[in-house]
Amino acid sequence: MEDFNILSILVSTIRNAPVLMFAAMAGLFAERSGLVDIGLEGKILASAFTSAAVAYSTQNVWYGIAAGIAVSVALALLQGYVSITQKGNQLVCGIAINIAMSGLTFVVAQYFYQQGGRTPDLGAARLSDVVLPGTAAVANIPGLGWFYGHLIGGHSVLVYFAFALVPLVHWVVYHTRFGLRLRACGENPHAADAAGVSVERTRYMAMLIAGVLCSFSGAYLAIVQSGFFLRDMSAGAGYLALTALVFGNWRPLHTMLGCLMFGFFNALQIQLEGVDLPVVGRVPGSLIHMIPYVVTVIVLAGLMAKSIAPKAIGKPFVKSR
């Protein structure tokens, strides 16, 4: 157990959570408006590949992030067109996007780079970690130096953006006119329509915001965590984000706690690899890799009945005549 380090797990939790937090906040806007956003996984993969490819080609990380936003927004609006305008099945549309992006990103990456569906290493075209002011001054103070320099500081700007995003989303959803209309469209779209709210426009706006936020999840995976794109590198992050939404009862602050929980178990999984545990000894790697997904099943089984989803979620809106 000498290799087991709880401090490293805490730092890894902070670094793992943003992937889920961006996607979960994206799903929150979509689902609060009444749309089931199963397509988070596909948008993450598409934005991850595009961000990595453009950042590598231009050697400019911001161009990569911007390109990832454009692709994710395009997919979100396509999803909105099928689900909102054409009244299509939202689950089928989302799953189709996931399957299409899983295959398409691999094929395009293989065509351009010939590295088994992987992009080349980004090298300098990555976001560097932020060193907070005063880090050197407190570095030698026991406890405080580690807390300020590694747990609070030493992360990418996207990590800070992810945590700052949560109170911003809370304010938008609960304290703005748009947030009131968003929730009304998800709870009772016919009442919202009778009050003069354009349900279709509100849902399109929600999907537009969801596309932008989800792109940061993909960009974070490729540009910050890995430094390259790899086939299916999201590893179910979109589905975990939806589980965090259920855990948080479609509320931003509680959803963030769900993302931190999954980030913790993902970090724990990495720490347990190759470690001899008391009594049981060394656990096979395949069992360790199951930890985040087993936790997902337990959370869904325990909380699904207690969570209250928006009443109109998944139901196409047909305007009354």
ABEGO torsion letter per residue (X at the ends): XAABBAAAAAAAAAAAAAAAAAAAAAAAAAAAAGBBBAAAAAAAAAAAAAAAAAAAAAGBAAAAAAAAAAAAAAAAAAAAAAAAAAGBBAAAAAAAAAAAAAAAAAAAAAAAAGAGGBBBBAEABBBBBBBBBGAAAAAABBGAAAAAAAAABGBBAAAAAAAAAAAAAAAAAAABAAAAAAAAAAABAAAAAAAGBBAAAAAAAAAAAAAAAAAAAAAAAAAAAAGBBBBGAAGGAAAAAAAAAAAAGGBAAAAAAAAAAAAAAAAAAAAABGBBBBGAEBBBAAAAAAAAAAAAAAAAAAAAAABBBBAABGBBBBBBX
